[in-house]
Amino acid sequence: MDYIIYLVLAASVVALGFAYYFYKSMLGEDEGTDLMKKIALHVRKGAMAYLKQQYKVVIIVFIILAVIFAVMAYFNLQNEWVWFAFLTGGFFSGLAGFFGMKTATYASARTANAARKSLNDGLKVAFRSGAVMGLTVVGLALLDISLWFIILTSFTDYDMIAITTTMLTFGMGASTQALFARVGGGIYTKAADVGADLVGKTEYNIPEDDPRNPATIADNVGDNVGDVAGMGADLYESYAGSILATAALGAAAFARSAADGMQLKAIFAPMLIAAVGVLLSVIGIFLVRTKEDTNMKQLLGALSRGTNTSSILIAIATFFILWGLGIENWLGISFSVVVGLLAGVIIGKFTEYYTSQSYRPTKKVAESANTGPATVIISGLGLGMISTAVPVITIGVAIILAYLCAIGFDVNNFLSAENLSLGLYGIGIAAVGMLSTLGITLATDAYGPIADNAGGNAEMSGLGAEVRKRTDALDALGNTTAATGKGFAIGSAALTALALLASYVEEIKIALVRLAENASNGLAQVTDTIALSVEQIEASSLIDFMEYYQVNLMNPKVLVGVFIGAMMSFLFCGLTMNAVGRAAQKMVEEVRRQFREIKGILEGKAEPDYARCVGISTKGAQQEMLFPSLLAIVTPIVVGVVFGVAGVLGLLIGGLSTGFVLAVFMANAGGAWDNAKKYIEEGNHGGKGSEQHKATVVGDTVGDPFKDTAGPSLNILIKLMSMVSIVMAGLTVSFTLI
């Protein structure tokens, strides 16, 4: 069976190989005129300068946390590999974002130039450049997972439960890096976007991406640092987290069958499904193409052809994979994977329905502009709230069905100790199913900012109405795919976080063994938190531990944890929204100053000071991202020390339930406001420059931090709190105050 891990390693190499192939193919395209190259260079330098500055801050945080983990390992509160696993997770997550953003900044001018030939040429360049991001993420994640498994099985004497839970800790590194990337990138991009829109469009009536707007380069840079680097790091963490959590649950659920190899099969199953998903994603990528004269639904259909083909193929392949492995109840677990896939498709389709201007909900938001910006805000908020119903119900049904499939629909023993472990494994592998075709799913998301930048390049380069029409179509498609991608990321986060909850309890078992060993070695504990022997701990089930720590709704510690978790989602969103507001205020003041003081900007006779606006966004993002990001790390530690295991489980449940719903609401409301503006710019309800257009610009401005900063950061928040809790389990069981 050990050869399977080398198949996973080979799949990672294939993914990275195709990513390199698409990258080189993109570089082979013509970048266009000298002016197009100059504009692209401005954006590329700004994006790389921002990323370099962000990584300087993140490295300091990572070094401090790694030292803390090393100290914990010294006192036997965590194993000695955790600090290094944490660093590798952060490194690979950051590397995925770096490669994706580098590709995007080279691809935008080439997409605009390809659009001069045809819509299909522009779509192909943009989408395959986005595929570099998707394939790099899955390739690096599988590379990290397979290398760590080989290292731990070769150089330690850990059992499989200890190996898989140790591997989970590199997920904390990925989560921490992802949160900094998402929050920092989100603040950057929206500060620039708000400044460009409020002053340029609303006050001076100049078009979007007009070179006369001082904030337009910063806006284009922001699309890359927020929606490419940030999203890449985000979904790297979701992808790796779902595989690792499921492997850990499989190791625990099939521990009784370790001798006959069933435990190893359960660990390898999510890895192998993800590996096959890589190959099928590549097939889907090659299927994406369109005709010249087409509408939004047909463009969406072109992307759906690729994603749906990959999803159908992985659903079929899963049955053969699990049958070939010979895993116990392979048929039921295969259906758990299918449940996850279907849940992802349903959430994606309904997100598309609520956010695309091709459908009634967003058209109604645009129609509300006839009575001013206030009604645009109201209708967008209402749409966002209503749109939470289907994703929440879908995830709820998926959780129950995945659980039932994994336990063979044994409803009479629904919560028996054995069925609980198997059912949680089913939920985890459903999350793997949802993310199994991430290579192409993320390509559709990373495509969006590339198309957006292509439109900006076309406008600033004066390529003409026909080219701009094509890039506008690609950009509008990108807005919808970005909204769909955010819904997909949030949905997968919910399933992954639930699997991490169960993994947390398994880590508590391991931490208690260490605690018992510390006590036997004469190491003093602050409190006497354990009255069990090592043998009793190892023989206990998840239910036993829930009872041992009194994890029930009558326990005040659990209730306080739930309230703190729910509050964290709103506090985090409030902090990031206000951060965008403060940074945007500085940007608005700077853009107004330049229009006022630099003579000839509006006439096109003088060039704005683009670099100063880029600097304002960069500085604002670096200053504002630290506090909310560190808060997400510190809160689980404090709750664990004060309220113990019961409080932490309450915190994670409250954060998951509230964060999931709030994230869907914010992402969909923001997407609808954005595309309502696009719908009016197509000539409806007065068209560009009308009072209705100005009203939707206001709505879009409010929606920007909703959909690109606060909302998408929430799915990282709920997983990061779970990861921190897992890594700090030893501290929690050793130093609980109440």
Long-range contacts (C-beta under 8 A, 24 or more apart in sequence): 1-261, 1-264, 1-265, 1-268, 2-153, 4-268, 4-271, 4-272, 5-146, 5-149, 5-150, 5-268, 5-271, 6-146, 7-272, 7-275, 8-142, 8-145, 8-146, 8-268, 8-271, 8-272, 8-274, 8-275, 9-142, 9-143, 9-146, 9-147, 9-150, 10-275, 11-142, 11-274, 11-275, 11-276, 11-278, 11-279, 12-138, 12-139, 12-140, 12-141, 12-142, 12-143, 12-146, 12-275, 12-278, 13-139, 13-143, 14-139, 14-278, 14-279, 14-282, 15-135, 15-136, 15-138, 15-139, 15-142, 15-278, 15-282, 15-439, 16-135, 16-136, 16-139, 16-140, 16-143, 18-131, 18-135, 18-282, 18-285, 19-99, 19-131, 19-132, 19-135, 19-136, 19-139, 22-128, 22-129, 22-131, 22-132, 22-135, 22-285, 23-103, 23-129, 23-132, 25-128, 26-103, 26-106, 26-107, 26-110, 26-125, 26-128, 26-129, 26-132, 27-106, 29-110, 29-113, 29-114, 29-125, 30-110, 30-113, 31-109, 31-110, 31-113, 32-109, 32-110, 32-112, 32-113, 32-116, 32-457, 32-461, 33-461, 35-460, 35-461, 35-462, 36-109, 36-112, 36-113, 36-457, 36-461, 36-463, 37-109, 39-109, 39-211, 39-217, 39-456, 39-457, 39-460, 39-461, 40-105, 40-106, 40-108, 40-109, 40-457, 42-217, 42-610, 43-105, 43-108, 43-217, 43-220, 43-221, 43-224, 43-453, 44-105, 44-106, 46-217, 46-218, 46-220, 46-221, 46-610, 46-611, 46-614, 46-618, 47-101, 47-105, 47-221, 47-224, 47-225, 48-101, 48-102, 48-105, 49-614, 49-618, 50-188, 50-221, 50-225, 50-614, 50-617, 50-618, 50-621, 51-97, 51-98, 51-101, 51-225, 51-229, 53-618, 53-622, 54-180, 54-181, 54-184, 54-185, 54-225, 54-621, 54-622, 54-625, 55-94, 57-180, 57-622, 57-625, 57-626, 58-90, 58-94, 58-176, 58-177, 58-180, 61-176, 61-180, 61-629, 61-630, 62-86, 62-87, 62-90, 62-173, 62-176, 62-177, 65-176, 65-633, 69-169, 69-727, 72-730, 72-731, 75-523, 76-514, 76-517, 76-518, 76-523, 76-730, 77-511, 77-514, 77-730, 77-731, 77-734, 78-169, 78-727, 78-730, 79-158, 79-162, 79-166, 81-152, 81-156, 81-166, 81-169, 82-166, 82-169, 82-727, 85-148, 85-166, 85-167, 85-169, 85-170, 85-173, 86-169, 86-170, 86-172, 86-173, 86-176, 86-727, 87-173, 88-144, 88-148, 88-170, 88-173, 89-144, 89-169, 89-170, 89-171, 89-172, 89-173, 89-174, 89-175, 89-177, 89-240, 90-173, 90-174, 90-176, 90-177, 91-173, 92-140, 92-141, 92-143, 92-144, 92-174, 92-236, 93-173, 93-174, 93-177, 93-178, 93-181, 93-233, 93-236, 93-237, 94-177, 94-181, 94-233, 95-140, 96-133, 96-136, 96-137, 96-140, 96-141, 96-232, 96-233, 96-236, 97-177, 97-181, 97-228, 97-229, 97-230, 97-232, 97-233, 97-236, 98-229, 99-132, 99-133, 99-136, 100-132, 100-133, 100-136, 100-137, 100-228, 100-229, 100-232, 100-446, 101-224, 101-225, 101-228, 101-229, 101-232, 103-129, 103-132, 103-133, 104-129, 104-130, 104-133, 104-224, 104-228, 104-446, 104-449, 104-450, 104-453, 105-224, 105-453, 107-450, 107-454, 108-220, 108-450, 108-453, 108-454, 108-456, 108-457, 109-454, 109-457, 111-450, 111-451, 111-453, 111-454, 111-471, 111-474, 112-454, 112-455, 112-457, 112-458, 112-461, 112-463, 112-467, 112-471, 115-454, 115-458, 115-467, 115-470, 115-471, 115-474, 116-463, 116-467, 118-292, 118-470, 119-290, 119-291, 119-292, 119-294, 119-470, 119-473, 119-474, 120-289, 120-290, 120-291, 120-292, 122-451, 122-454, 122-470, 122-471, 122-474, 123-288, 123-289, 123-290, 123-299, 123-302, 123-474, 124-288, 124-289, 126-447, 126-450, 126-451, 126-454, 126-474, 126-478, 127-285, 127-288, 127-303, 127-443, 127-444, 127-447, 128-285, 128-443, 129-446, 129-447, 129-450, 130-442, 130-443, 130-444, 130-445, 130-446, 130-447, 130-448, 130-450, 131-285, 131-439, 131-440, 131-443, 131-446, 132-446, 133-228, 133-231, 133-232, 133-442, 133-443, 133-446, 134-281, 134-285, 134-438, 134-439, 134-440, 134-441, 134-442, 134-443, 134-446, 135-278, 135-281, 135-282, 135-439, 135-443, 136-232, 137-232, 137-235, 137-236, 137-239, 137-438, 137-439, 137-442, 138-239, 138-274, 138-277, 138-278, 138-281, 138-438, 138-439, 138-442, 139-278, 140-236, 141-236, 141-239, 141-240, 141-243, 141-274, 142-271, 142-274, 142-275, 142-278, 144-170, 144-240, 145-240, 145-243, 145-244, 145-271, 146-271, 159-258, 160-251, 160-255, 160-258, 160-263, 160-264, 160-267, 161-248, 161-251, 161-252, 161-255, 161-506, 161-510, 162-510, 163-251, 164-244, 164-247, 164-248, 164-250, 164-251, 164-267, 165-248, 165-503, 165-506, 165-507, 165-510, 165-726, 167-244, 167-247, 167-248, 168-241, 168-244, 168-245, 168-248, 168-500, 168-503, 168-507, 168-723, 168-726, 169-723, 169-726, 169-727, 170-240, 170-244, 171-237, 171-240, 171-241, 171-244, 171-245, 171-719, 171-723, 172-720, 172-723, 172-724, 172-726, 172-727, 174-233, 174-236, 174-237, 174-240, 174-241, 175-237, 175-241, 175-716, 175-719, 175-720, 175-723, 176-629, 176-633, 176-720, 177-233, 177-237, 178-230, 178-233, 178-234, 178-236, 178-237, 178-716, 178-720, 179-629, 179-632, 179-713, 179-716, 179-717, 179-720, 180-625, 180-629, 181-229, 181-230, 181-232, 181-233, 181-234, 182-226, 182-230, 182-231, 182-233, 182-234, 182-709, 182-712, 182-713, 182-716, 183-576, 183-579, 183-624, 183-625, 183-628, 183-629, 183-709, 183-713, 184-225, 184-230, 184-621, 184-622, 184-624, 184-625, 185-222, 185-225, 185-226, 185-227, 185-229, 185-230, 185-621, 186-226, 186-230, 186-576, 186-580, 186-705, 186-708, 186-709, 186-710, 186-712, 186-713, 187-576, 187-579, 187-580, 187-583, 187-620, 187-621, 187-624, 187-625, 187-709, 188-218, 188-221, 188-222, 188-225, 188-226, 188-583, 188-617, 188-618, 188-620, 188-621, 189-219, 189-221, 189-222, 189-223, 189-225, 189-226, 189-227, 189-617, 189-704, 189-708, 189-709, 190-222, 190-226, 190-580, 190-583, 190-584, 190-704, 190-705, 190-708, 190-709, 191-218, 191-222, 191-580, 191-583, 191-584, 191-586, 191-587, 191-616, 191-617, 191-620, 191-621, 192-218, 192-219, 192-221, 192-222, 192-587, 192-613, 192-617, 193-219, 193-222, 193-701, 193-704, 193-708, 194-580, 194-584, 194-587, 194-588, 194-701, 194-704, 194-705, 195-219, 195-584, 195-587, 195-588, 195-590, 195-591, 195-613, 196-587, 196-591, 197-697, 197-700, 197-701, 198-584, 198-588, 198-697, 198-701, 199-588, 199-591, 199-592, 199-595, 200-591, 201-694, 201-697, 202-694, 202-697, 202-698, 203-592, 204-595, 204-602, 205-689, 206-602, 207-459, 207-688, 208-455, 208-456, 208-459, 209-455, 209-456, 209-457, 209-459, 209-460, 210-459, 210-460, 211-459, 211-460, 211-604, 211-607, 211-608, 212-601, 212-602, 212-604, 212-608, 213-591, 213-608, 214-590, 214-591, 214-594, 214-595, 214-601, 214-608, 214-609, 214-610, 214-612, 214-613, 215-587, 215-590, 215-591, 215-613, 216-456, 216-460, 216-610, 217-610, 217-613, 217-614, 218-587, 218-610, 218-613, 218-614, 218-616, 218-617, 219-456, 220-452, 220-453, 220-456, 220-457, 221-614, 221-617, 222-617, 223-449, 223-452, 223-453, 224-449, 224-453, 226-449, 226-708, 226-709, 227-445, 227-446, 227-448, 227-449, 227-482, 227-708, 228-446, 228-449, 228-450, 230-712, 231-442, 231-445, 231-446, 231-485, 231-489, 231-712, 232-442, 232-446, 234-489, 234-712, 234-715, 234-716, 235-435, 235-438, 235-442, 235-445, 235-489, 237-716, 237-719, 238-435, 238-489, 238-492, 238-493, 238-496, 238-715, 238-719, 239-274, 239-435, 239-438, 241-496, 241-500, 241-719, 241-723, 242-270, 242-428, 242-431, 242-432, 242-434, 242-435, 242-492, 242-495, 242-496, 242-499, 243-270, 243-271, 243-274, 243-432, 245-428, 245-431, 245-496, 245-499, 245-500, 245-502, 245-503, 246-270, 246-425, 246-428, 246-429, 246-431, 246-432, 246-499, 247-271, 248-503, 248-506, 249-421, 249-424, 249-425, 249-428, 249-499, 249-502, 249-503, 249-506, 250-425, 250-428, 252-421, 252-506, 252-542, 253-421, 253-422, 253-424, 253-425, 254-328, 257-328, 262-327, 262-328, 265-325, 265-326, 265-327, 266-327, 266-425, 268-325, 269-321, 269-322, 269-325, 269-327, 269-333, 269-429, 270-428, 270-429, 270-432, 272-321, 272-325, 273-314, 273-317, 273-318, 273-321, 273-337, 273-429, 273-432, 273-433, 273-436, 274-432, 274-435, 274-436, 276-314, 276-317, 276-321, 276-436, 277-310, 277-314, 277-436, 277-437, 277-438, 277-439, 278-439, 280-310, 280-313, 280-314, 280-317, 280-437, 281-310, 281-437, 281-438, 281-439, 281-440, 281-441, 281-443, 282-439, 282-440, 283-309, 283-310, 283-313, 284-309, 284-310, 284-437, 284-440, 285-439, 285-440, 285-443, 294-473, 295-358, 296-356, 296-357, 296-358, 296-473, 296-476, 296-477, 296-480, 297-358, 299-473, 299-474, 299-477, 300-352, 300-356, 300-358, 300-477, 300-480, 300-481, 303-444, 303-447, 303-477, 303-481, 306-440, 306-444, 307-348, 307-437, 307-440, 307-441, 307-444, 308-345, 310-437, 310-439, 310-440, 311-341, 311-344, 311-345, 311-437, 314-341, 314-433, 314-436, 314-437, 315-341, 315-433, 318-433, 318-436, 329-406, 329-407, 329-408, 329-422, 332-405, 332-406, 332-407, 332-408, 332-409, 332-426, 333-405, 333-406, 333-425, 333-426, 333-429, 335-401, 335-405, 336-401, 336-402, 336-403, 336-405, 336-406, 336-426, 336-427, 336-429, 336-430, 336-433, 337-429, 337-430, 337-432, 337-433, 337-436, 338-433, 339-398, 339-401, 339-402, 339-405, 339-430, 339-433, 340-398, 340-402, 340-429, 340-430, 340-431, 340-432, 340-433, 340-434, 340-495, 341-433, 341-434, 341-436, 342-398, 343-394, 343-395, 343-397, 343-398, 343-430, 343-434, 343-491, 343-495, 344-433, 344-434, 344-435, 344-441, 344-488, 344-491, 344-492, 346-390, 346-394, 347-390, 347-391, 347-394, 347-395, 347-487, 347-488, 347-490, 347-491, 348-484, 348-487, 348-488, 350-387, 350-390, 350-391, 350-394, 350-487, 351-387, 351-391, 351-483, 351-484, 351-486, 351-487, 351-488, 351-667, 351-668, 351-671, 352-480, 352-483, 352-484, 354-383, 354-386, 354-387, 354-668, 354-671, 354-672, 355-479, 355-480, 355-483, 355-484, 355-668, 355-671, 355-672, 355-674, 355-675, 356-480, 356-483, 356-675, 357-476, 357-675, 357-676, 357-678, 357-679, 357-682, 361-387, 361-672, 362-672, 362-675, 362-676, 362-679, 363-676, 363-679, 365-672, 365-673, 365-676, 365-696, 365-699, 366-676, 366-677, 366-679, 366-680, 366-684, 366-685, 366-692, 366-696, 367-685, 369-676, 369-680, 369-685, 369-691, 369-692, 369-693, 369-695, 369-696, 369-699, 370-685, 370-692, 372-691, 372-695, 373-694, 373-695, 373-696, 373-698, 373-699, 375-695, 376-673, 376-676, 376-695, 376-696, 376-698, 376-699, 377-698, 377-699, 377-702, 380-669, 380-672, 380-673, 380-676, 380-699, 380-702, 380-703, 381-669, 383-668, 383-669, 383-672, 384-664, 384-665, 384-666, 384-668, 384-669, 384-670, 384-672, 384-706, 385-665, 385-669, 387-664, 387-665, 387-668, 387-669, 388-661, 388-664, 388-665, 388-668, 391-487, 391-490, 391-491, 391-664, 392-660, 392-661, 392-664, 394-491, 395-491, 395-494, 395-495, 395-660, 398-430, 398-495, 399-427, 399-430, 399-495, 399-498, 402-426, 402-427, 402-429, 402-430, 403-427, 415-543, 417-541, 417-542, 417-543, 417-544, 420-541, 420-542, 420-543, 421-541, 421-542, 424-498, 424-499, 424-502, 424-542, 427-495, 427-498, 427-499, 428-495, 428-496, 428-499, 428-502, 430-495, 431-492, 431-495, 431-496, 431-498, 431-499, 434-488, 434-491, 434-492, 434-495, 435-492, 441-485, 441-488, 442-485, 444-481, 444-484, 444-485, 445-481, 445-482, 445-484, 445-485, 445-486, 445-488, 447-478, 447-481, 448-475, 448-477, 448-478, 448-479, 448-481, 448-482, 448-485, 449-478, 449-482, 450-478, 451-475, 451-477, 451-478, 452-478, 452-479, 472-678, 472-681, 472-682, 475-678, 476-675, 476-678, 479-671, 479-674, 479-675, 479-678, 480-671, 480-675, 482-671, 482-707, 483-667, 483-668, 483-670, 483-671, 483-674, 483-675, 483-707, 486-663, 486-667, 486-671, 486-707, 486-711, 486-712, 487-664, 487-667, 487-668, 489-712, 489-715, 490-660, 490-663, 490-664, 490-667, 490-711, 490-712, 490-714, 490-715, 492-715, 493-660, 493-663, 493-715, 493-716, 493-718, 493-719, 494-656, 494-660, 494-715, 494-718, 496-719, 497-652, 497-656, 497-718, 497-719, 497-722, 498-656, 500-652, 500-719, 500-722, 500-723, 500-726, 501-649, 501-652, 501-653, 501-656, 501-722, 502-542, 503-722, 503-726, 504-648, 504-649, 504-652, 504-722, 504-725, 504-726, 504-729, 505-542, 505-545, 505-546, 505-649, 506-542, 507-726, 507-729, 508-545, 508-549, 508-645, 508-729, 508-732, 508-733, 509-537, 509-538, 509-540, 509-545, 510-729, 511-729, 511-730, 511-732, 511-733, 511-734, 512-537, 512-733, 513-537, 513-538, 514-730, 515-730, 515-733, 515-734, 518-734, 525-734, 526-734, 526-735, 527-734, 527-735, 527-736, 527-737, 529-644, 529-733, 529-734, 529-736, 530-733, 545-645, 549-644, 549-645, 549-646, 549-649, 550-646, 551-645, 551-646, 551-649, 555-646, 557-643, 557-644, 557-646, 557-647, 557-650, 557-738, 558-646, 558-647, 558-649, 558-650, 559-650, 560-643, 560-647, 560-650, 561-639, 561-643, 561-646, 561-647, 561-648, 561-649, 561-650, 561-651, 561-652, 561-653, 561-654, 562-650, 562-651, 562-653, 562-654, 563-650, 563-654, 564-635, 564-639, 564-650, 564-651, 564-654, 565-650, 565-651, 565-652, 565-653, 565-654, 565-655, 565-656, 565-657, 565-658, 565-659, 565-721, 566-654, 566-655, 566-657, 566-658, 567-654, 568-631, 568-632, 568-635, 568-651, 568-654, 568-655, 568-659, 568-717, 568-721, 569-655, 569-658, 569-659, 569-662, 569-714, 569-717, 569-718, 570-658, 570-662, 571-631, 572-628, 572-631, 572-632, 572-710, 572-713, 572-714, 572-717, 573-662, 573-666, 573-710, 573-711, 573-714, 575-627, 575-628, 575-631, 576-624, 576-628, 576-705, 576-709, 576-710, 576-713, 577-705, 577-706, 577-709, 577-710, 579-620, 579-624, 579-625, 579-628, 579-709, 580-704, 580-705, 580-709, 581-705, 582-620, 582-624, 583-616, 583-617, 583-620, 583-621, 583-624, 586-616, 586-620, 587-613, 587-616, 587-617, 587-620, 590-616, 628-713, 632-717, 632-720, 632-721, 632-724, 633-720, 633-724, 635-721, 636-721, 636-724, 636-725, 636-728, 637-724, 637-728, 637-731, 640-725, 640-728, 640-729, 640-731, 640-732, 640-736, 641-731, 641-732, 641-735, 641-736, 641-737, 642-736, 642-737, 642-738, 643-736, 643-738, 644-732, 644-733, 644-736, 644-738, 645-732, 645-733, 645-736, 647-738, 648-725, 648-732, 651-721, 651-725, 652-718, 652-721, 652-722, 652-725, 655-717, 655-718, 655-721, 656-718, 659-714, 659-715, 659-717, 659-718, 660-714, 660-715, 660-718, 662-711, 662-714, 663-711, 663-712, 663-714, 663-715, 665-711, 666-706, 666-707, 666-710, 666-711, 666-714, 667-706, 667-707, 667-711, 667-712, 668-707, 669-703, 669-706, 669-707, 670-703, 670-704, 670-705, 670-706, 670-707, 670-708, 670-711, 671-703, 671-707, 672-703, 673-699, 673-700, 673-702, 673-703, 673-706, 674-700, 674-703, 674-704, 674-707, 676-700
